[in-house]
Amino acid sequence: MNLLIPIALSFLPLLWTYAKLDFNRDVRPILSDKCFSCHGPDEEGRKADLRLDIEEHAKDDNMLAIVEGEPEESEVIFRIHSDDEDELMPPPEIGKPLSEKEKDIIEQWIAEGAPWADHWAYVKPEWTDPPMPKNSDWSGHWIDRFTLTDTENKMLVPAKDADPVSLARRLHFDLTGLPPESKTVKSFVKDPNPTAYKALVDQLMDSDHFGERMAVYWLDLVRFADTVGYHGDQPHNISPYRDWVIRAFNDNMPYDQFTREQLAGDLLPGSSVQQKVASGYNRLLQTTHEGGLQLKEYDAIYAADRVRNVSEVWMGATVGCAQCHDHKYDPYTINDHYSLASFFADLADRGFTGNKLPTDRPPEIQIHTDENSLKLRDLTKEIDHTLSKKKQSELKNLEDRKGKLSQSLKKAKDANKTQWQEKIDRINQQLAQVAKPAVLQKYRKLLREKKGVEDKGRWTMVSQAVKPRVMRVLPRGNWMDDSGPIVLPAVPEFLGKIDSDKKRLDRLDLANWLTDTEDGIGLLNARVLANRIWYLLFGKGLAPDLTDFGGQGTPPDHPQLLDNLAISLVEKDWNLKAFIKDILMSRTYRQASLPPNGYKSFQLARRLPAEFVRDNTLAVSGLLVDKIGGPSVKPFQPTGYYRHLNFPKRTYEEDSGESQWRRGLYVHWQRQFLHPMLKAFDAPSREECSAERPQSNTPLAALVLLNDPTFLEAAKSFAQKISTHGGNTFETKLTYAFEEALSRAPDKYEHETLASLFTEHSNKAEENWTPIARAVLNLAETNLRR
Amino acid sequence: MNIPLSTTTINRRAFLGGAGLSLGSAALNMLMANNSTKPRYLLPKARAKRVIFLCMAGGPSHLETFDYKPKLDQLHNQPMPESFTKGQPIAQLQGKELKVQGHLTKFKKYGQGGQYISDYLPWTAKMADDIAIIRSMVTEQINHDPAHTFMNTGTAISGRPSMGAWVNYGLGSEAEDLPGFVVMTSVGGRNPQPIASRQWSAGFLPSRFQGVEFNSTGDPVHYVRNPKGVSAQDQKKLINTITALDRHRNLTINDPETDTRIAAYEMAFKMQTSVPELMDVSKEPQHILDMYGAVPGDGSYASNCLLARKLAEKGVRFIHLYHRGWDHHGGLEKYMDTCCQLTDKPTWALIQDLKQRGMLDDTLVIWGGEFGRTPMYQGKGDIGRDHHIKGFSMWMAGGGVKGGIGYGETDELGYHAVKDRVHVHDMHATMLHLLGIKHEFFTVKHQGLDWKLTGVDHSHVVKDLIA
């Protein structure tokens, strides 16, 4: 908006003119929003055979819709100004009139020669040398040269650097989702060495909590949850996938590999167990286990679900909109939709019914902790040592035969029993010859032990390719309509094609194409990802619509900076830690949020995400069990919250012991009834891709912090901690409490206010710090990342 | 019409929350700013101020409630003519023999309009002249979960706002210390339908518009009661301390959200008193309790109907009641008895109570399930019927609806809606129209598209239903 500076020309009072227009920034959004639904990519909905989304059509000599440099010759201009309701565009009944400003922009653009440009998001990013801001002292970092130039252009002053306490807290929350320990902040504040900041960044990025923090975001994108989502919302086995994501971020797996393993881990040559776990991505969609489901209908529902997710996650695109007809605003056709769906037609994810908990969704594999994997390896060795493999199979054969004979014996008529018994006796003799009884006994004991360990493994859904089912274009998305053409796996046509000799492309080809920076859309994908990481670190994407880089999405404020970020990500070979660190080292990242008027900051203060609200409270109170990974956990939850679940009915059994105090990202994610605490703080149900969480501020969230038993237990624990470790006086204790929760000391007003709470509280048990602990944990600042 | 948010008390703002998602707040901000330019979607006049939606989850049989088809009895036990069923979606009867099942009850004509109503609904029959029965409903989803989602959000894809959220987004809330969208489910009856909280989700609208579930047992709202051992006075003191400290600190850090947060805490405290008070029906006069058949604290549909009236009095914009026992694949006669005994009289009482308080005129009441049931027999333990989406019945009353009429017809066997078909989107369009909202213009931008409750295809307001 600020880029359109009206220049009032006194001799032309009715006409506004703007600084030279940029087609993608100023004009295309208007055409897209107001014109494309009838004059755009959708063939079926197109009116008057006119397209305004393609330059040649819009400027066609016969149509004269847009005549370069000649507004008065252009039909478009005539139509948008028409007094006749039958001629006026957009038609009044559509309810999307153009504002006067929008009309002026279109007119000015045509007068300027109607320069056209391809849609920004479909053009490969190009490197722009960072500009030279006037103030060359501020920073030499290439990112800062962009942001400072922008700030200067807006006649603003860059916001000051964040104070060291805020900065230390910011880094901790951004990189680990946990608050800093007070001693860490203290030494950071005191450290005069300019490398202290970098050292802290390195330390936090090396922490295993980094992977947890990043996973919280990724799990939203890929809609990871512990339950199936539809109807009975039964649990399914998938938590090892979550742990794989955490580990991948901690190991700094390059993003292209990260993509391949999730979309096609099962198809990689010599696919490892972990790669199969990663391929669980394809199983994360919502499924139904309702009796009376129609298989074909759900094939279509699941196919569309996968298209929506893969396109939103890796393309920043809403290809899902082309399920029923060509996309109204972007060049995705209905064929593209079903061709993309066809990549996933090799997944036989269908026809599961029944009321089992957890529900059956084969294929699943069982995985083990590192410790148990070692145990299993050792046990197997010992077993083989005790009895040779040959003898083991001999033994097994004999036992199988014995088992069958015993069955026959049971069923046999009395007269025949002896006959069967003799056969069994013969087997017993043979069994005795296989090994000595002591050996056999040891062997059997080891087998039982092995099974015991195996049973502790966790099951997880994986992908497994079968013969692909036939994929047809479904006209108007109607699954009962078989009249559409059969399509094979293919990428959206306007984005190119995958060069291959294969008869049929597969998910691995798709994954490669998504990250291939030469022949695929790797660079476009990098722009989507770079924008999302910027959002995580600043609070707002450079392009504000994190899942829609299409024509209806708002173009980026700083397209060149965004392009450079995308290129730098690719040049770093998709090394996410290096990419993030580069941004963290900029001065822009270190700016104070919430600056006064006249100052510009790229940093936005924001409440912590739901999981970190929980983690922060547990960490401050000393209750947090910061183990990484494992099955999902069930903290306290209001009684009866699952009473609407059925098939089968459910009662929530909360965990005891350390599982009660795990981080928020491990909380059992029941899609239909997400834990009320997570829900109150805007965590999504994960039914669909979610790239940006809203930030609400409601009484329901206040009630959670005030009264949820988890938060009350935390306050009690924090009170205990204050009493024990806070020194001997009220003053030292209060300071301790503030430093633990806020990394700073209380001021005079805070001191007085809390002193009065301390003395006036009716529960006068000699020293009751719980009310103060509750107050401190409830403060806005405690739950704010700024 | 009274635009509820044209005055901006701090408390009301507080419930509605802070900045939220920028994409959703546009309409409300416009209202809140007391701006002279009304949103384009507002009609000059609204007939209804609020909606009470009585959702009979599971799908009640239209053929045992409102849709009388003599031919159905004539063809009883004969094969269902293929001309009706060929190429049609089918749920649990896939691959089974399809035969006609005659009515399992009798119908009589009631009221001045002579509406056919079955013997299962004697109390509804008494108010035949208050309700407009739509006998030509169609929906697009044949399984419960997506069908509910479709009925509530206009699409089967998850993540879209429920109609209660839409209505609050468009009109704001009139309730001072309550949410604008309240959901209650009743206990009692047979094995209940699962109902997902998706059904009252705000979808892509800011989460402050989501339905808040009020529970008739346990805490009426999650965490609304003080922790054990904490007195109301202590809690008040605590909240005062928190807000004082937040206010003080914000002089330094200048976070605009903090003001909203302070108001949210103040409102939270008010709710701690107002919600339990509201949910307590024991102070209602005995004759009112008797009229509904409500026993305080029993969590029944009767109690919820009474609470719905109280919520309506408090200005709650959208009240959504679920009764979940209507999925009668078998034992239909027995279970119809159960369901109707639990719901028929309380529904009648709700309408009468609203009427005697002069509230029926501006309260729109809608009754119906997510779909109807097949004219074909299903025998999952005694006689029953399968899910059916091509023709079923709902009714509307109050809020500008013409009472005592029937609208639309199904074919001679009650299979296809053949005359004056009313799609779920048309029902939504009509509901919005009565609330003073022009549905074509009532859009929200999400992922670059303009979303409507009433979908992309042309939906129409059923003008004949309007008085």
Interface residues (C-beta under 8 A of the other chain):
Chain A: S32 E93 G95 K96 G229 Y230 H231 G232 D233 Q286 T288 E290 G291 G292 L293 Q294 E297 I301 A304 T318 C321 K328 Y329 M480 D545 T547 D548 G550 G551 Q552 G553 L594 P596 A605 R607 P638 T639 G640 Y641 H644 L645 N646 F647 R671 Q672 F673 L674 P676 K679 A680 D682 S685 E687 E688 P694 Q695 S696 N697 T698 P699 L700 A701 A702 L703 V704 L706 N707 D708 P709 L712 Y749 E750 T753 L754 S756 L757 E760 H761 S762 N763 P771 R774 A775 N778 L779 A780 E781 L784 R786
Chain B: A14 F15 G17 G18 A19 G20 L21 R40 G87 P89 I90 A91 Q92 Q94 I142 N143 H144 D145 P146 A156 I157 S158 G159 T185 N191 P192 Q193 P194 I195 A196 S197 R198 S201 P206 S207 R208 V212 N215 T217 G218 D219 V221 H222 Y223 V224 R225 N226 P227 G229 S231 Q233 D234 Q235 K237 L238 I239 T241 I242 A244 L245 D246 H248 R249 N250 I253 N254 D255 E257 T258 T260 R261 A264 Y265 M267 A268 M271 Q272 R324 D386 H387 E440 F441 T443 K445 Q447 G448 L449 D450
